[in-house]
Amino acid sequence: MAGTYSLGAGNWPTLVIESGHSETLPELHKDMRWWFQASNHEVKIVILAKFDHQQHHILLGKWEEEISSPQGAITRSRAAAILQQNGVLNPMKRQSITITRDETVPPRQGLHSTAPVAV
C-alpha cells in the first residue's frame, strides 16, 4: 500500500502494481503519484488495477512519467538538465486494458471445468 514504505536511494522497485477493490480510481491515481514522488522517480512504471465486481470488469492502466511539454528531441543529458531546472515530471497513461467477464459462460468452481467423475 502506498505510504507505508521508506526506502533509501537505489532500493525502490522499478515496477509497482497497485490494486484496489474498495479504493476509488482517484485514490489509486493518488497512490500512483505517491510511488513516483516518494521514490524520487526511481519507480519507472506503475500499473493500476481497479476491480469492479458490479460491472464485472477489471481496469488496468500502465503509467510512466514524462517531462511536460518538451521541445525537440530529448536525450538523457537534456532530460537531466530540464529536470534540474524545472523538476517537472507528469504521470502519463501509456496503455489501458479492460477485462470483462463473458456473461455467457458460467464462472468455474475451482480448477476443474467439469464436475469430477467417481471411478
N, C-alpha and C positions, 0 to 999 in steps of 0.2 A: 504494500500500500504506500502511496506517495506520502512523504512527510515523516516516515519512520526511519530513514536511512541517513547516516552521517559518515560518509566515506571520504578518505583523503584523495588527493590528486592521483590519477592513474589507476584508481581502484573501482571506478564506475563501470557498469556494463555498457557495451556498445549498443545492444538491443534490449528494449524493455517491452513487455506485453502487459498492458493494464486492462483489466476486465471488470465489468460490473453488471449486476442484475438489478440491485436496488439503487445504485447510483444513476443519476440522470446523465445524459450526454454532455451538458455543460460542465458537470462535476468531473467527468472523465477528461474533458478538454483542459480543465484547470490542473488535473493531475499530470497530464502530458506536458504542459508548460513547466510545471514544477520539476519534472525529471530533467528537462533541458537546462533550466536555470540553476538548480541545486548542484548539478554535476559540472557546472561551469562549461557546459556544452561538450562534455566528454561522451554523454549519451548521444548517439547519432541517429537512431531510429526508435520511434515509439509506435507500437501497434496497439490501437484501441479496439476492444471487443465489447460491444453492447448487446446483451441478451434481452430479448423482448418476448416473453412467453405468451403474452396475449396476442401478439401479431404473428407468432410462430416464426420468428426470424432472428438472425444474428447479423449485426452490422460490424464489419471490420474496416478499419482505416489505418493506413500506413502514413506516418508523419515524419518529416525531416525538417531541419531548419535551413533557411536560405537567407542570404543578405538581401535586405529590402532595397528595391529599385536600383540594381546595379546598372551601370552604363558601360558597354563594351565587354570584352572577354574578361572573365575572372580567373586569374591564376591563383595559386596558393599564396604567393607573396602579396599579391594585390588584395586578396581576401583578408589576410592578416593585417595589412595596413588599414583597410576600411574598418575592420573590427576595432582596431586600436583607436581610430578617430571617432567612430560613431558607437561602437559596441551594439549594433542593431542586427539581431537575427530574428526572423519571424518563422514560426512553425507553418509549414505548408503541407496540405494533404496531397500525397503523391499517388495514392491508389485507394479505392474503396471497393468493397465486395459486400453484397448482401446474400446471405444464405437463407433460403426459405424452405420450410418443411413442405414436402409434397403431401397435400391433403388426401390424395387418392390412395396412398399407401399407409396402412396402419402402422403405428410405432411398434418396433420389435421389443420383445421381452428378453433381456439377456443377450447372449451371443448367438443363440440358435434362431434361424429364420422359420423353422417349423417345430412343432411340438416333438419332444423326444419319443421314440417308439420303444416299448418294452420288448425284450428278446426272450 
